[in-house]
Amino acid sequence: MPTTYPGLDIMLWDARLSWLWRRSNLRFIGFYLAHDRGDDSTSWSTRLWDLRDPGWTVLPIWVPFNSTQIDGAPADPKKGKPAVPGGAFGTADGGEDGLAAVGLARRAGLEAGATLYLDIEGHLSGGPGAWAKASTGTAEYILSWLLAVSLAGYRTGFYCYRAELDPRTLLDPRVLSFRPVFYAVSVPGSDRSTWNNNTFELAPYPLPSWGVGANERWQYADNVIAVQYAQLRDPALTWPDANGRPQDHRLPRSHRDVDWDEAKVFDPMHPKAAIALAVAQHRTAPDRVRLFAATTEHLLTAVRDKAGRTGPLGATPVLPRDTVPAPPPGADGFDATSIAADSTDARSQHVFLLGADGRIHIRWITPRQPFPPHPQPVNPARNPARKGSPLAATSRTPLALDLVYVDREHRLVRQFSQAGPAVDWTNNVQSVPPPTRAGGRDALLVAGGSNLASLPTPNDAVHDAGRLDVFHIGHDYSLPPWNDPRAWQVVHTRWIFARGRPATPATALVPGLDGVAAASGVAAVRTADRTLHLIVQDRTRTRLRYATLKRAATDWEGARGPAGELPPLHRPERGDPVAAWWMNLQMLAAVNRVLLVGVLATGHLAWSVYDGTAWSTIAAKHAGFTPGRPLCLARRGAKAVDIFGFGEDGQLLQRTLTLLDKAGAALAPF
């Protein structure tokens, strides 16, 4: 049974959503760009990063008309109200409205390639033939809206009733030519949700149950991404009190009416690119690289040869259901948010896969054993990973393999193997106590939007087998004040390995790095002089923060980041400047240089080079990568760096940067 991801839709923004992401199993939330075509903002408009940094993914909805404007209303003489004509879609300009939706999306901070969902809920709900019966101009409106949004660099989707998924309505070939996706409403008279107000858990709703009729099959179509399957008027979600206990729903502002949702992907804004990617490369054989990609149903792999050629991703025999005990229905797939891989030697690679049930799967490929079965999960039953947990794997020596992840209490966990893959991983577990935020008493848990940057990696210029350094962005989820800059800080956890003594973690906050963005992540690397270099982005998405820790030093030093502002970028349809910020950050160290690479919100690939004294001016070029997923780097030879990632349609892309003899790097033609 395919894995699905639970979500919700509420009318207004609420700061307690940060707390809810921490406590619940919910993954995504509806994000309203407008409740009416005349709106220039909603309560959500300035809250995108206040959702993403704590961990939410969003489903952006643009609502042009209310039901009265669509269907009309008779006169009400008693209240002095005249009749209201319907047919609003047929009398409005879809192209003009499409540009209005794009403008609101940009002001809200939605990146290029994001999917915007047009709410036409109810207008065509008459079933087959409703399109032809609709008011004159409805088809023209919808097609013009699709065209305007697509030309502006966004993807399109519909928030619609399931009856509209018919060849004579929204599955018309003219509509499908824009390759939209669909968020279908399938709400019968009774409540179909199973929401536990004590544990804040929504039972995953299996795909076969999305339809109301016994013979419905629309939910299996690839372009159907999500469903709203329950709509409640009575109190459904009761907010917690300051101690985390459910409140009495009769208290003011203690509860919210919600629509319960389910999606096939963890990120409905980039549905086709919601795939996890990892690269395995050994420091002694950097010219041979194996790529691993995880969807909810499959593990895929490809090989890059020493000439830089990469074969297509092919399926492996690794399946989610191979782990014992069997996962429950609806959680029996991979959580495609995260994957980790590393090479213990030049010819062997290990890959770690996150299960939707919180179990972590391990597989390996060697000259003698291509993906042998490993039925037991890596993590013990008492310590499942949290939803969407980041994973990072590090091979310090051929027999020392470290895995770090985040458990359901949002703490950092290290598990390790000291004697090869046959070791019982469940006996080697270290849970790291979270630090407290500067100036406060509350713990900084691992932020839901943060990655885990683990060193050493093949991207380091020098390999240090005697230590393990892990960086993440810690977040204070307490209420209030969850949005204080001190509630977002870079956390450094370090293990030093010495003969005869077990390694114990030491955790500290990196001074000066507070108020940082979790969703763009932490980038870290070690240069040949054994200096640690660290880059993050501030929460306003206006500048990068850069710090170093020299080999013998005990204190971090703040330093200037890449020189200059982001290069001037322009909207293709009008040529006017467009704001850009970093969606993700990756670093790689050559002998005497550091390369920073990432994707901007505009969809451009951006990079800068540090030559030991200064960073080069940031360069940018459109390279086809989705801003919705991080990149992977792999060195090739002395100067080439291959960059791997996905395009918006889920295709694997490879681009190459060449380090120049002088400062900077150049992107190879493609």
Summary of the structure (lengths in Angstrom):
residues: 670
radius of gyration: 25.2
end to end distance: 39.7
largest distance: 89.5
contacts: 2302
relative contact order: 0.09
helix: 12%
strand: 37%
